[in-house]
Amino acid sequence: MKPTSLIFLVLSVILLVGGFMTCGIAKSMAAKQGIAIYDQEIDEAGDSVYTYNISNDTISKLALTFSGVDVNIVGTKDKSYVELKNFDVNSYRTSLGSSAVTVDGTVSFFSSMIDMSGGGIQFRGLRYFLLDKPDPKRPKAVNIYISETSELKTLTLSLNKGNVTCKNLSNSLDYYLTVTNGNVTLDSIQTISVAELNVRGGNITVQSSEIATLNAVMDSGNFTVTANGAYSGDLTSYDLKTADGTVNVNTTNVGTDYKVTSAAQKCLIKVNILTKGNVTVNDGGTPPPAPTPEEG
């Protein structure tokens, strides 16, 4: 090894060791004075929690990518924010655009520490090497809280191996949910916009909701609507199909393909199950006539 290279190597080691020592001392001093030097803290229950606040009046799009965790999206009267529980700080990355927030919980250790997505190189900080790791026995969770005053227009989620629950939301919000090996539940959702659901290997349940247009494509699994509000009587148009299963409307088996257009349509529900699964609708209306058996 050339002398110049050796000198630079020694200097690099000295700087690295000095950096770790400085971070360690700063961490100890901050702990004694009750000062937080990380954006991830331990709550009263002992969970490691990262919180990312979302501006109610400037952010119009939220994009999420996760794997192996349940995601809860909940309406609130207060502020909007993302809460990650018991995630290793080096296993996710957040980024803020002009009007969009992106949270990726599937990144590698190196990618989370050094971000090159913006055309340059951004180092997250040496102190994160010293951050205590969450207890692996504690379950992970992703909680998204959206204020009723939020101007968020689009919520996009890509999830592998996990369940999604959307509850108590009344924003004019487009939902684009892609889930593999997990279930989707929409509970008390009110929107004059659209919900696009693409589910592989899971079920979809919709209850007490009013969604102007709901499109669901499933490779297999069951789709269930329990009505309340707009999903009742003559206010909803249906286009329901299953390749291998049954479509049941108000306890009546109507075959594998059911389509009806409401004269006073307030909502539209389209479901296409590509292989095996059942569609069940309970909207409180009059049971439709069963299909006439084909004559052989």
C-alpha positions, -999 to 999 in steps of 0.1 A, spaced: 0 0 0 13 34 -10 22 58 19 -4 83 8 -31 57 8 -20 45 42 -21 80 57 -56 86 44 -67 52 58 -54 60 92 -70 95 91 -103 79 81 -102 55 110 -93 83 135 -121 105 122 -146 76 124 -136 66 160 -137 103 169 -171 106 154 -185 77 174 -170 90 206 -185 124 200 -219 110 192 -217 88 223 -208 117 246 -236 138 230 -261 110 234 -252 107 271 -254 144 277 -287 147 259 -302 119 280 -292 136 312 -307 169 302 -339 153 287 -331 165 252 -341 144 222 -314 140 195 -334 115 175 -368 117 157 -375 82 171 -383 79 208 -394 53 234 -430 59 246 -445 51 281 -454 16 269 -419 8 260 -425 10 222 -400 27 199 -421 53 180 -412 74 150 -437 102 142 -438 122 110 -461 152 110 -480 159 78 -491 195 71 -529 197 67 -528 225 41 -498 218 19 -496 181 15 -519 166 -12 -504 131 -16 -492 104 7 -475 73 -7 -467 43 16 -448 11 9 -445 -16 36 -441 -53 41 -449 -77 69 -469 -53 91 -505 -42 96 -514 -7 85 -541 14 102 -554 45 85 -577 65 109 -595 98 108 -589 123 136 -600 159 145 -565 169 153 -533 170 132 -522 145 105 -492 123 110 -475 90 104 -466 68 133 -442 38 130 -440 16 160 -410 -7 167 -392 -1 134 -355 -1 133 -346 35 124 -324 21 95 -353 1 80 -374 30 65 -370 62 47 -392 93 45 -391 120 18 -409 152 13 -416 167 -21 -434 200 -30 -468 185 -21 -462 148 -14 -449 127 15 -434 93 8 -427 67 35 -409 35 24 -406 8 51 -389 -18 28 -355 -1 23 -321 -17 31 -298 -5 59 -275 12 34 -303 29 15 -318 43 47 -285 58 58 -274 72 25 -300 86 2 -291 92 -34 -327 94 -48 -326 132 -52 -296 132 -76 -271 138 -48 -258 120 -18 -273 127 16 -259 111 47 -286 106 74 -261 110 103 -235 90 122 -255 92 154 -281 67 140 -255 39 142 -257 44 180 -295 44 183 -308 16 205 -326 -11 185 -363 -18 192 -371 -50 210 -377 -76 182 -404 -92 204 -426 -61 202 -450 -61 173 -446 -35 146 -474 -13 136 -480 15 111 -507 41 121 -517 69 97 -538 96 112 -556 120 89 -572 151 102 -607 160 90 -593 194 79 -565 178 59 -563 188 22 -549 154 13 -563 142 -20 -545 109 -27 -535 81 -5 -515 53 -22 -504 21 -3 -485 -9 -15 -484 -36 12 -470 -72 11 -480 -96 39 -502 -74 61 -537 -62 67 -551 -27 60 -578 -10 80 -593 24 70 -617 38 96 -637 69 104 -625 90 74 -647 117 58 -621 134 36 -626 138 -2 -598 114 -7 -588 89 -35 -577 55 -21 -553 34 -41 -546 2 -21 -525 -27 -35 -523 -56 -10 -507 -90 -14 -514 -117 12 -535 -96 34 -570 -83 41 -586 -48 35 -613 -34 57 -631 -1 50 -651 10 80 -671 42 82 -655 58 51 -673 87 34 -659 101 2 -672 116 -30 -641 102 -47 -628 68 -56 -614 37 -39 -593 14 -61 -585 -19 -44 -562 -45 -58 -560 -75 -35 -541 -108 -40 -546 -135 -15 -570 -118 9 -605 -106 16 -622 -72 14 -648 -60 39 -667 -27 35 -691 -16 62 -710 16 72 -694 35 43 -703 58 14 -678 58 -14 -688 73 -47 -669 47 -68 -654 15 -54 -635 -7 -78 -621 -40 -65 -601 -65 -84 -592 -97 -65 -574 -128 -77 -592 -149 -50 -609 -142 -17 -643 -129 -5 -658 -95 -9 -684 -84 16 -705 -52 18 -726 -45 49 -747 -14 41 -753 18 60 -758 52 46 -756 54 8 -751 16 4 -788 9 8 -819 2 -13 -819 19 -46 -790 43 -42 -762 20 -53 -754 5 -87 -736 -29 -87 -714 -47 -112 -703 -79 -94 -685 -109 -109 -667 -140 -97 -652 -167 -118 -657 -195 -93 -681 -188 -64 -714 -171 -59 -728 -136 -58 -753 -131 -29 -774 -100 -27 -796 -97 4 -794 -134 11 -803 -143 -25 -779 -163 -47 -779 -144 -80 -753 -166 -97 -718 -155 -107 -725 -123 -125 -748 -95 -112 -753 -61 -126 -779 -35 -118 -781 3 -123 -798 25 -98 -820 53 -111 -810 74 -81 -773 63 -81 -752 77 -53 -726 50 -53 -711 25 -77 -695 -8 -66 -676 -29 -91 -661 -62 -81 -642 -87 -102 -629 -119 -85 -606 -135 -111 -606 -171 -97 -623 -184 -66 -643 -163 -41 -677 -151 -31 -694 -117 -33 -718 -108 -5 -740 -77 -4 -763 -68 24 -778 -34 16 -811 -36 34 -830 -36 1 -855 -60 -14 -839 -93 -24 -835 -95 -62 -850 -124 -81 -828 -155 -84 -815 -162 -119 -836 -186 -140 -818 -219 -145 -807 -224 -180 -826 -252 -198 -805 -280 -210 
